[in-house]
Amino acid sequence: MNYPAEAISEKAEAAARAYFQKNLLDWHAGHSRPMPWKGERDPYKVWLSEIILQQTRVEQGLPYFEKFVAAYPTVERLAAAPLDAVLKLWEGLGYYSRARNMHATALHIATERGGRFPDTYAGLRALKGVGDYTAAAIASFAFDLPYAVLDGNVYRVLARFFGIDTPTDTPAARKQFAGLAQQLLDPARSGACNQAIMDFGATQCTPQQPACVPCPLRPHCAAFHSNRVPLLPRRSKTPEKRQRFFAYAVFYHRGMVWVGQRHDKDIWQNLYEFPRLDLPEAPADTASLPPLLLAKFFPAGPPEGTVLRGISNTYRQTLSHRIVNAVFCEFDLPDSIEVADFQENKLEMFRQIEQFKLKKILAIPRIIDWFWRGKDVTLKLN
């Protein structure tokens, strides 16, 4: 009996999906990564882990999960915490909007929902800071709902096994991969299926040097048999990162240092930094920066006795869409002047904090942390 080509193709695709699902789950039975949130059914802890792991490696996020669970064991405790304290605990993890959204969601859950998380995908998706992937993960892990996750690991595994060339950073890929991931999900074991494919991508089908020889999916892996493993998944051309240039004024006064909180909708919102001058481009000579900073923050002229302590090398921090370059100019302000004397200049927008408390109390950008680490050693030696 002859079958139409379409029927043969459909049967082959169905067989490939069944093979993929069975072998992936069999592999995971002996290769599951031990993590503190695995098997967790408390939606608060599942949500907390997923927010922390957004755009973060498991190895980096794990200690933060443990710190947050210890400090805030319930959503009510997290909601009651000051935002500054949450940002401080988050310090070093990056993408601080996640921490702000996390705190806002905790307040919403604690005050408007009686401490109970939504138990539907739509309800979870409506929470601030929760996207499609995070909603699917919480839905499947905490509530056994049949929603497939789609992260970088899933894109990579599916692209290689099924030989998909569609660039993963396009709307077409989102639709294609989401549909395929949903087809591969066993509704009765949605959490297990989601965890299996993510673990497989993280430990077996890795971005570089994947373990293809012992791979249980190798017999039917399209990328392996077409020698395209290093080429998949494909991405569109990555846009060039925008360069930002900051000059910071580190004003020392009576053992204190001036800092201000960022409130504008820019990078590092709600974090603390030194008085700053934004530059259109990299300075040809950093020696030109101290006069510019003094002119900005002391328009009528700096207090008599102000001394330039030093100019740092350029520090550089790479963010998701930009590269920040910063130079720190340190000034000693005379002890004779009073804080009230600054009210007529632009330092009135800033506050003073004891030098040794800067890193201990306030959440600061990583680039300032790098600079301040060297200053902290000096402070301890003095």
C-alpha positions as CSV (number, residue, x, y, z in Angstrom):
1,M,0.0,0.0,0.0
2,N,1.3,3.4,-1.0
3,Y,1.0,6.4,1.5
4,P,0.9,10.0,0.4
5,A,4.2,11.8,1.0
6,E,2.4,14.1,3.5
7,A,1.3,11.1,5.6
8,I,4.8,9.7,5.6
9,S,6.2,13.1,6.7
10,E,3.6,13.3,9.5
11,K,4.3,9.8,10.7
12,A,8.1,10.5,10.7
13,E,7.6,13.7,12.6
14,A,5.3,12.0,15.1
15,A,7.9,9.2,15.5
16,A,10.7,11.7,16.0
17,R,8.7,13.6,18.7
18,A,7.9,10.3,20.5
19,Y,11.6,9.2,20.3
20,F,12.7,12.6,21.6
21,Q,10.4,12.7,24.6
22,K,11.1,9.1,25.7
23,N,14.8,9.3,25.4
24,L,15.0,12.7,27.0
25,L,13.0,11.6,30.1
26,D,15.1,8.4,30.3
27,W,18.3,10.4,30.2
28,H,17.0,12.8,32.9
29,A,16.2,10.0,35.3
30,G,19.9,9.5,35.8
31,H,21.2,13.0,35.1
32,S,19.0,15.4,37.0
33,R,21.0,18.4,38.4
34,P,20.5,18.7,42.1
35,M,19.2,22.2,42.9
36,P,17.4,23.4,46.1
37,W,14.3,24.5,44.2
38,K,13.8,21.2,42.3
39,G,10.6,19.4,43.4
40,E,9.5,22.6,45.2
41,R,5.8,23.1,45.2
42,D,5.6,26.3,47.1
43,P,4.7,28.8,44.4
44,Y,6.6,31.6,46.3
45,K,9.9,29.7,46.2
46,V,9.3,28.5,42.6
47,W,8.6,32.1,41.5
48,L,11.6,33.4,43.5
49,S,14.0,30.9,41.8
50,E,12.6,31.7,38.4
51,I,13.0,35.5,38.8
52,I,16.6,35.1,40.0
53,L,17.4,32.7,37.1
54,Q,16.2,35.1,34.5
55,Q,19.2,35.8,32.3
56,T,21.4,34.3,35.0
57,R,23.4,31.0,35.1
58,V,22.3,28.5,37.7
59,E,25.7,28.6,39.4
60,Q,25.5,32.3,39.9
61,G,21.9,32.4,40.9
62,L,21.9,29.6,43.4
63,P,23.6,31.4,46.3
64,Y,21.2,34.4,45.8
65,F,18.2,32.1,46.0
66,E,19.5,30.7,49.3
67,K,20.2,34.2,50.6
68,F,16.7,35.4,49.7
69,V,14.9,32.4,51.2
70,A,16.9,32.8,54.4
71,A,16.2,36.6,54.6
72,Y,12.6,36.4,53.3
73,P,11.1,32.9,53.8
74,T,7.6,34.1,52.8
75,V,6.2,36.5,50.3
76,E,4.9,38.6,53.2
77,R,8.4,39.0,54.6
78,L,9.7,40.0,51.2
79,A,6.8,42.5,50.8
80,A,7.6,44.1,54.1
81,A,11.2,44.6,53.4
82,P,12.4,48.1,52.2
83,L,13.3,48.2,48.5
84,D,16.9,49.4,49.4
85,A,17.4,46.2,51.5
86,V,16.1,44.0,48.6
87,L,18.4,45.8,46.1
88,K,21.3,45.4,48.5
89,L,20.8,41.7,48.8
90,W,20.5,41.5,45.0
91,E,23.7,43.4,44.5
92,G,26.1,41.8,42.0
93,L,23.4,39.8,40.2
94,G,22.7,42.5,37.6
95,Y,19.5,43.4,35.7
96,Y,18.2,45.3,38.8
97,S,14.7,45.7,37.2
98,R,14.1,42.1,38.2
99,A,14.6,43.0,41.9
100,R,12.3,46.0,41.6
101,N,9.6,44.0,39.9
102,M,10.0,41.2,42.3
103,H,9.5,43.5,45.3
104,A,6.4,45.1,43.6
105,T,4.9,41.7,42.9
106,A,5.5,40.6,46.5
107,L,3.6,43.7,47.7
108,H,0.8,42.9,45.3
109,I,0.6,39.2,46.3
110,A,0.8,40.1,50.1
111,T,-1.6,43.0,50.2
112,E,-4.1,42.3,47.4
113,R,-4.2,38.5,47.1
114,G,-3.8,37.5,50.7
115,G,-0.4,36.0,50.2
116,R,-1.7,33.6,47.5
117,F,-0.1,33.3,44.0
118,P,-2.4,32.9,41.0
119,D,-2.8,29.3,40.0
120,T,-3.4,29.8,36.3
121,Y,-1.0,30.6,33.5
122,A,-2.9,33.8,32.6
123,G,-2.9,35.0,36.3
124,L,0.8,34.3,36.6
125,R,1.6,36.0,33.3
126,A,-0.1,39.1,34.5
127,L,2.3,39.5,37.4
128,K,4.9,42.3,37.1
129,G,8.2,40.9,35.8
130,V,6.7,37.6,34.7
131,G,7.0,36.8,31.0
132,D,5.9,33.8,29.0
133,Y,8.8,31.6,30.1
134,T,8.6,32.4,33.8
135,A,4.8,31.9,33.8
136,A,5.2,28.5,32.1
137,A,7.9,27.4,34.5
138,I,5.8,28.4,37.6
139,A,2.7,26.9,36.2
140,S,4.3,23.6,35.4
141,F,6.5,23.3,38.5
142,A,4.1,24.6,41.2
143,F,0.7,23.7,39.7
144,D,1.3,20.8,37.3
145,L,-0.2,22.8,34.4
146,P,0.8,21.7,30.9
147,Y,2.8,24.7,29.6
148,A,6.1,24.2,27.9
149,V,9.1,26.5,28.8
150,L,11.2,28.1,26.1
151,D,14.6,29.4,27.1
152,G,18.0,29.4,25.5
153,N,18.6,25.7,26.4
154,V,15.3,24.7,24.9
155,Y,16.0,26.7,21.7
156,R,19.4,25.0,21.3
157,V,18.2,21.4,21.9
158,L,15.3,21.7,19.6
159,A,17.2,23.6,16.9
160,R,19.9,20.9,16.8
161,F,17.7,17.8,17.1
162,F,15.1,18.9,14.5
163,G,17.6,20.8,12.3
164,I,15.8,24.1,12.5
165,D,17.5,27.1,10.8
166,T,15.2,29.8,11.8
167,P,17.1,32.5,13.7
168,T,16.0,32.2,17.3
169,D,15.8,35.9,18.0
170,T,12.9,36.5,15.5
171,P,9.1,36.5,16.0
172,A,8.8,33.6,13.5
173,A,11.2,31.4,15.7
174,R,9.3,32.3,18.8
175,K,6.1,30.9,17.3
176,Q,7.7,27.9,15.7
177,F,9.7,26.8,18.7
178,A,6.9,27.4,21.2
179,G,4.6,25.3,19.2
180,L,7.1,22.5,18.9
181,A,8.0,22.6,22.6
182,Q,4.3,22.4,23.5
183,Q,3.9,19.3,21.2
184,L,6.8,17.6,22.9
185,L,5.3,18.1,26.4
186,D,3.7,15.2,28.2
187,P,0.7,16.9,29.9
188,A,0.8,14.4,32.7
189,R,4.5,15.1,33.4
190,S,4.8,18.8,32.4
191,G,7.2,19.7,35.2
192,A,9.5,16.7,34.5
193,C,9.5,17.4,30.8
194,N,10.4,21.0,31.2
195,Q,13.1,20.3,33.7
196,A,14.6,17.5,31.6
197,I,15.0,19.6,28.4
198,M,16.6,22.5,30.4
199,D,19.0,20.2,32.2
200,F,19.8,18.4,28.9
201,G,20.7,21.8,27.3
202,A,22.7,22.9,30.3
203,T,24.8,19.8,30.7
204,Q,24.7,17.7,27.6
205,C,23.8,19.8,24.5
206,T,25.9,22.7,25.6
207,P,26.6,25.8,23.4
208,Q,30.3,24.9,23.2
209,Q,31.7,21.4,23.0
210,P,28.4,19.5,23.4
211,A,28.8,15.8,24.5
212,C,27.6,14.4,21.2
213,V,29.3,11.0,21.4
214,P,27.4,9.7,24.4
215,C,24.2,11.6,23.6
216,P,21.1,9.5,23.7
217,L,19.5,11.6,21.0
218,R,22.4,11.4,18.6
219,P,20.9,8.6,16.4
220,H,18.1,10.9,15.2
221,C,19.8,14.3,15.7
222,A,19.5,16.3,12.5
223,A,22.4,18.7,13.3
224,F,24.7,15.8,14.2
225,H,24.1,13.9,11.0
226,S,24.4,17.0,8.8
227,N,27.6,18.3,10.7
228,R,25.8,21.4,11.8
229,V,26.0,21.1,15.5
230,P,28.3,24.2,15.9
231,L,26.1,26.2,13.5
232,L,22.8,25.7,15.4
233,P,20.9,27.4,16.8
234,R,21.2,30.4,14.4
235,R,20.8,34.0,15.5
236,S,20.4,37.3,13.6
237,K,23.3,39.7,13.6
238,T,23.9,41.0,17.1
239,P,23.6,44.8,17.2
240,E,26.7,46.7,18.4
241,K,26.6,47.8,22.0
242,R,26.2,51.5,22.7
243,Q,29.2,53.1,24.6
244,R,28.4,55.3,27.7
245,F,31.0,57.5,29.3
246,F,30.8,58.7,32.9
247,A,33.0,60.9,35.0
248,Y,32.4,60.4,38.8
249,A,33.3,62.9,41.5
250,V,34.3,61.2,44.7
251,F,34.0,64.0,47.3
252,Y,35.4,63.2,50.7
253,H,34.4,65.3,53.7
254,R,35.0,64.6,57.4
255,G,35.3,60.8,56.8
256,M,32.1,60.9,54.7
257,V,31.5,60.6,51.0
258,W,28.7,62.1,48.8
259,V,26.3,59.7,47.1
260,G,23.0,60.0,45.3
261,Q,20.3,57.5,44.2
262,R,19.4,57.1,40.6
263,H,15.7,57.8,39.9
264,D,15.6,58.4,36.2
265,K,14.5,55.5,33.9
266,D,18.0,54.5,32.9
267,I,20.5,51.8,33.9
268,W,20.9,51.1,37.6
269,Q,17.6,52.6,38.7
270,N,17.4,53.0,42.5
271,L,21.1,52.2,43.0
272,Y,23.5,54.7,44.6
273,E,26.4,56.3,42.9
274,F,28.8,59.3,43.3
275,P,28.0,62.6,41.7
276,R,28.2,62.0,38.0
277,L,28.9,63.9,34.7
278,D,27.7,62.2,31.5
279,L,30.2,62.6,28.6
280,P,29.3,62.4,24.9
281,E,32.5,60.5,24.2
282,A,35.6,59.2,25.8
283,P,37.8,62.1,27.0
284,A,41.0,62.6,25.1
285,D,42.8,63.3,28.4
286,T,41.3,62.4,31.8
287,A,43.1,65.4,33.3
288,S,40.4,67.5,31.8
289,L,37.7,65.9,33.9
290,P,38.3,67.4,37.4
291,P,37.7,71.0,36.3
292,L,34.5,69.9,34.5
293,L,33.2,68.1,37.6
294,L,33.9,71.0,39.9
295,A,32.2,73.4,37.5
296,K,29.1,71.2,37.5
297,F,28.8,70.7,41.2
298,F,30.2,74.0,42.4
299,P,29.0,76.6,39.8
300,A,30.2,79.5,42.0
301,G,33.6,77.8,42.5
302,P,34.7,75.0,44.8
303,P,35.3,75.7,48.5
304,E,38.7,77.1,49.3
305,G,41.0,74.3,50.2
306,T,39.5,71.7,47.9
307,V,42.3,69.3,46.8
308,L,42.3,66.8,43.9
309,R,43.4,63.5,45.5
310,G,43.7,61.6,42.2
311,I,42.2,60.4,38.9
312,S,41.6,56.7,38.4
313,N,42.2,54.6,35.3
314,T,39.1,53.9,33.2
315,Y,36.8,51.2,34.5
316,R,34.6,49.3,32.0
317,Q,31.5,47.3,32.6
318,T,29.6,45.4,29.9
319,L,25.8,45.4,30.2
320,S,23.2,43.7,27.9
321,H,22.9,46.6,25.4
322,R,25.7,49.0,26.3
323,I,29.2,49.3,27.6
324,V,29.8,51.7,30.5
325,N,33.2,53.4,30.8
326,A,33.9,55.3,34.0
327,V,36.7,57.5,35.4
328,F,36.7,58.4,39.1
329,C,38.1,61.8,40.2
330,E,38.7,62.0,44.0
331,F,38.5,65.3,45.9
332,D,39.2,66.2,49.5
333,L,36.8,68.9,50.6
334,P,38.0,71.1,53.6
335,D,36.7,70.0,57.0
336,S,35.9,73.7,57.9
337,I,32.9,73.8,55.6
338,E,29.4,72.7,56.8
339,V,26.9,70.5,55.0
340,A,24.6,73.5,54.9
341,D,27.1,75.3,52.8
342,F,26.3,73.0,49.9
343,Q,22.7,73.9,49.6
344,E,23.2,76.5,46.9
345,N,25.0,74.1,44.5
346,K,24.1,70.8,42.8
347,L,25.3,68.6,45.7
348,E,22.1,69.4,47.5
349,M,20.6,66.4,45.5
350,F,23.1,64.1,47.2
351,R,23.6,62.8,50.8
352,Q,26.6,62.0,52.9
353,I,27.5,58.5,54.2
354,E,30.4,57.3,56.2
355,Q,33.0,55.9,53.9
356,F,33.3,52.4,55.5
357,K,29.5,52.0,55.3
358,L,29.1,52.7,51.6
359,K,29.5,49.1,50.4
360,K,27.9,47.6,53.5
361,I,24.6,49.5,53.4
362,L,23.8,50.8,50.0
363,A,23.3,48.9,46.7
364,I,25.8,50.3,44.2
365,P,26.6,49.5,40.5
366,R,29.2,46.9,40.0
367,I,31.6,49.4,38.3
368,I,31.6,51.5,41.5
369,D,32.0,48.4,43.6
370,W,35.2,47.5,41.5
371,F,36.6,51.0,42.2
372,W,35.6,51.0,45.9
373,R,37.1,47.6,46.6
374,G,40.6,49.2,46.3
375,K,39.5,52.2,48.5
376,D,38.1,49.8,51.1
377,V,41.5,48.1,51.5
378,T,43.0,51.6,52.1
379,L,40.4,52.5,54.6
380,K,41.0,49.3,56.6
381,L,44.8,49.9,56.6
382,N,44.5,53.5,57.9
